[in-house]
Amino acid sequence: MKVINVALVVKPELKADYENFIAELVKNSAQESGNLFYGHFKKLGSDNTYEIIEHWRDQAAVESHNVTPHFQKFLAHVNDYLVEEPKITRLVLE
C-alpha cells in the first residue's frame, strides 16, 4: 500500500474558494479503482491548514491517479490558493 500525505496552507481570504475547488478532487479521487482512502482534513487549531491523506493499493494506482483530469486540474491550480508550496510525505506499507 502507498500512503501520501499532503499538507496545504491556504490563503485565509481564499479558504471558501479552496474548499469548493478541493471537493472535486476528493470526490473523484475516492472513486478511482486503486484508491483505498482519500480524505481532506482541516488541522485542529488552525483555520487555514489542511491535509490530504491518500491510501493507494500500489504504485500503479498512484501513477494512474496522477494522469487523471481531476488531478491534473488540481496540479494546475492549487498553488493559486496557497501561501507556500505543499509539503508532501510519501510512505509505503510493505
N, C-alpha and C positions, 0 to 999 in steps of 0.2 A: 504494500500500500504506500502511496505517496501522499504526503501532507504538505500543504503550502499555506502559510500564514502571511497575510499582507496587512501591515499597519499603515493607516492613512490619517493624516491630519488635515482637516478640511478648513477652508477659509470660513470663519463664522458667518459672514454675510451670505454665503452660498450654501449653507447647510441644507435647507429645504430643497433647493435645486439638485444638490448632490444626492440626497436620499431618493428623489424621483429617478435620477439617472442610474443609480446603482441597483434599483429594484429590478430593472430589465435584465441586467447581468445575472443577478442572483436567481431569478425565476428560470431563465433559460439554461443556465449552467447546472442547476439542480436536476434538470430533466435529461441531461446527457447520459447516454448508456453506461459510460465508465465512471460516473460520479457516484460516490457513496455518501457524501455530505457536502453541502455548500451553504455556508451561513455568513451573515453580515451582522456584526455586533457593535454597539457603542461602548466605549471604555467607561467603567464606573469612575465617577468623579471628574469626568471631562465631557464638555458639551460638544466638542468637535473632533474627537479622536475615535476612530473606528478600526475594526479589524475584520478582514475577510478570512474565514477558515475553510479550507478546501480539503476533502479527502477523496483521492482517486484510486481506482483499482490498481493501476500500474502506470508506467511511463507512457505507454501507448495511449492511454486515456487522456493524460496531460497533453500530449502532443496533438491529439485530435481536438481537444478543447481550445488549444492555442490558435487554431486556424478558423474557429467559428466566427460568424459575422458579429455576434454579440460580444465576444471577447476582443475582436479587432476594434470594434467601436469603443469599448472601454479603454483600450490602449491609446487610441487616437485622441480621447477627450478627457481622461481622468485628471491629467495634470492641470487642466483649466480650473479645477475645484480645490486644488491642494496648496498648502503653504510650503511644502517640502516634498522631495521625492518619496515615493512609497518605500517602506522597509520590508523586504521580502525574506522570509525564512523558509527554507525547503528541508523537509525531513523525510526519512524513509523508515518503514516498518518492515523488517525482513523476517 
